[in-house]
Structures are given as structure tokens and as C-alpha cells.
């Protein structure tokens, strides 16, 4: 079973529906014991980093998520669920993250007024290194993004895929060992996004 972490963020239902479409058993839950017992864990989200971290702490999920990663359970972060796995985010006046990966999250500061923030739309992703979750996905495939902030990993080797917006080349996919995270929304990225989710549902970490 895949546990979709319920920390009172948006977009949980669309992720569950995507897995249901693929015939994959997935459950939205905020219960630590169910998350720890899951075969795989997905950590999606839409909203603000500060509110998300406060909810995670209030729901006693911070240590649960650390244990998931430490145990080697396959873990997928999506959008806001990618940003808050880093050490620190500039959002909400500065927010301490979960520190599952080293790095910071910065806000886009476009020089060109045509580059709107948040970025909403499709970007081609350049794959820097192969990964089982990207099996069958071609380099420069397009995925759907909705975000005002982007992650800057401390270790370049943890960048799996990159794209660009508002004059910045940034990490679109990051990962280490049993953890992988995407700045884009695979559940909103059509056939290619569903392929990524199907691959994750088979990945052993």
C-alpha cells in the first residue's frame, strides 16, 4: 500500500485518483502508524511552507517522515512536498524544513516582467542522470509546474533533472537513495506523469 501523507495540504485527492487510475492501492492518511507500515510513501502538497511545517509538527509527523526515509522505504515528494524536505525555505519570512536533503529553497525574482510568479505551465525537464522512477521517460519530456519557489540542493549529485524559468536553471527532480522528489506535479502531467507514478509504485528504493 502507498501512504499519501495527509498534513492538511492541498492536492492530496488528485494524487490518490492518479494512483487509482493506475490500479495502485493508495490511501490518504495522517496516522503515523499507517505511514510507517506502508510499502511506499508519497508526500505531496500545494500551499505555503510555513503552514505545512506547522501542521507536520502539530500532527507529530516530523519524526515519522524521518523514520520512513531512514528505514529505506521508497519516498516521493511532490511540489511543496519537495520544497519542505530541504533545510530552509525563504517562504513565509523563512521556514526551517525537514532537512531530509541539504539545501535551500528560494523565491523566483524575475528581471523580465513577462515572467510571472507563480510559474504556471509546462516545462521540458533535462535528465542529468538515469533513475528507475524515470524508466521509459524521454529526456526533455514536459511536466506541469505550479510554484513560486525552487530548490537549490547543496549537493549537485542529488539533482536528477533540471529545467529553467525566469532566468534560473533549477532542480526539477532531486533524490538520494530511497528518496526522490519532483518540483512538478506528475499527477497533472498527463501520460508522462502517470508513467512516473507507475514506476514509483514498482520501485523498491
C-alpha positions in Angstrom: 0.0 0.0 0.0 1.1 3.5 -0.8 0.5 6.1 2.0 -0.2 9.6 0.8 0.7 11.8 3.7 -2.2 14.0 4.9 -0.7 17.0 6.6 -3.7 19.3 5.7 -2.2 20.4 2.4 -4.0 20.7 -0.9 -3.9 18.3 -3.9 -4.0 15.0 -2.0 -7.1 13.8 -3.7 -5.8 14.2 -7.2 -2.7 12.2 -6.3 -4.9 9.4 -4.9 -7.1 9.5 -8.0 -4.0 9.2 -10.3 -2.9 6.0 -8.4 -6.4 4.6 -8.6 -6.4 5.2 -12.3 -3.2 3.1 -12.5 -4.8 0.3 -10.3 -2.5 1.0 -7.4 -3.7 0.8 -3.8 -3.1 4.2 -2.2 -4.5 5.7 1.0 -4.6 9.3 2.2 -3.6 9.2 5.9 -2.1 11.3 8.6 -1.7 8.5 11.1 2.0 7.8 11.9 1.5 4.0 12.3 -0.1 3.7 8.9 2.6 5.8 7.2 5.3 3.7 8.9 3.6 0.5 7.8 3.2 1.5 4.2 5.2 -0.1 1.3 5.8 3.4 -0.2 5.1 7.0 0.9 4.1 10.0 -1.2 4.4 13.5 0.3 2.5 15.9 -2.0 1.2 19.4 -1.4 0.1 22.8 -2.5 0.2 25.8 -0.3 2.7 27.6 2.0 5.8 26.1 3.5 5.2 27.7 6.9 1.7 26.4 7.3 2.8 22.9 6.1 5.6 22.7 8.6 3.4 23.8 11.4 0.8 21.1 10.5 3.5 18.5 10.3 4.7 19.3 13.8 1.2 19.5 15.2 0.3 16.1 13.7 3.5 14.6 15.1 4.6 13.6 11.6 8.1 15.1 11.6 9.8 12.1 13.2 7.6 9.7 11.3 8.8 11.1 8.0 12.4 10.9 9.1 11.9 7.3 10.1 10.4 6.5 6.7 13.5 7.7 4.9 15.9 6.2 7.4 14.2 2.8 7.0 14.7 2.8 3.3 11.0 3.0 2.4 10.6 4.4 -1.1 9.6 8.1 -0.7 8.2 10.5 -3.3 7.9 14.3 -2.6 5.7 16.4 -5.0 5.8 20.2 -5.4 5.5 21.7 -1.9 6.3 18.3 -0.6 9.7 18.7 -2.4 10.5 22.1 -1.0 9.9 21.3 2.6 12.3 18.3 2.6 15.2 20.7 2.4 16.9 22.6 5.3 15.4 26.0 4.8 12.8 27.9 2.7 12.6 31.7 2.1 8.8 31.4 2.1 6.8 32.9 5.0 9.8 35.0 6.2 12.0 32.0 6.5 10.9 28.4 7.3 13.0 25.6 8.7 12.4 22.4 6.7 12.7 18.7 7.4 16.4 18.5 6.4 15.9 15.2 4.6 18.2 16.7 1.9 20.7 19.5 2.3 19.9 22.8 0.6 17.7 25.9 0.5 14.5 26.9 -1.3 14.5 30.3 -3.0 11.8 32.6 -4.5 11.9 33.5 -8.2 12.9 37.1 -8.7 12.3 37.7 -12.4 14.1 40.6 -14.2 11.6 40.3 -17.1 8.0 41.4 -16.2 6.8 38.8 -18.7 8.0 36.0 -16.3 5.0 35.8 -13.9 5.3 34.4 -10.4 4.0 31.8 -9.7 5.1 29.9 -12.7 2.1 28.0 -14.1 2.6 25.8 -17.0 4.7 23.1 -18.8 8.5 22.9 -18.8 10.8 20.4 -20.5 13.0 18.6 -18.0 16.6 17.7 -18.8 17.6 14.4 -17.2 21.0 14.6 -15.6 21.2 11.0 -14.6 19.0 8.0 -15.0 16.8 6.7 -12.2 14.3 3.8 -12.0 11.4 6.2 -11.5 12.2 7.7 -14.9 12.3 4.5 -16.8 10.6 4.9 -20.2 10.5 8.7 -19.9 12.5 10.5 -22.6 14.9 13.3 -21.9 13.2 16.8 -22.3 9.8 15.4 -21.6 7.4 18.1 -20.4 5.8 18.2 -17.0 3.3 20.6 -15.4 4.6 23.1 -12.8 2.8 25.5 -10.4 5.3 27.2 -8.0 6.8 30.5 -6.8 9.9 28.9 -5.1 12.5 26.4 -6.3 15.0 24.2 -4.5 18.8 24.7 -4.6 20.4 21.4 -3.4 23.7 21.7 -1.6 25.0 18.6 -3.4 24.9 18.7 -7.2 24.9 14.9 -7.4 21.4 14.9 -5.8 20.0 16.7 -8.8 18.4 14.2 -11.2 16.6 16.6 -13.6 16.7 20.3 -14.3 14.6 22.9 -16.1 14.5 26.7 -16.3 12.3 29.6 -15.6 12.7 33.4 -15.1 16.4 33.3 -15.9 17.1 30.5 -13.4 18.1 26.9 -14.1 16.8 24.9 -11.2 16.3 21.4 -9.9 13.1 19.8 -11.2 13.9 16.3 -9.8 16.1 15.6 -6.8 16.9 12.4 -5.0 19.2 10.2 -2.9 18.9 6.5 -2.1 15.2 5.7 -1.5 14.1 9.3 -1.7 13.0 11.1 -4.9 11.1 14.4 -5.3 9.7 16.4 -8.1 9.0 20.2 -8.3 6.4 19.5 -10.9 3.1 17.7 -10.5 3.2 14.2 -12.1 -0.5 13.7 -11.3 -1.3 16.7 -13.6 1.3 15.9 -16.3 -0.7 13.5 -18.4 0.6 10.3 -19.8 4.3 11.0 -18.9 3.4 11.9 -15.3 1.3 8.7 -14.9 4.3 6.8 -16.2 6.5 8.3 -13.4 3.9 7.4 -10.8 3.6 3.8 -12.1 7.4 3.5 -12.0 7.4 4.7 -8.4 4.7 2.2 -7.5 7.1 -0.6 -8.6 10.4 1.0 -7.2 12.0 -0.8 -4.3 14.2 2.1 -3.3 
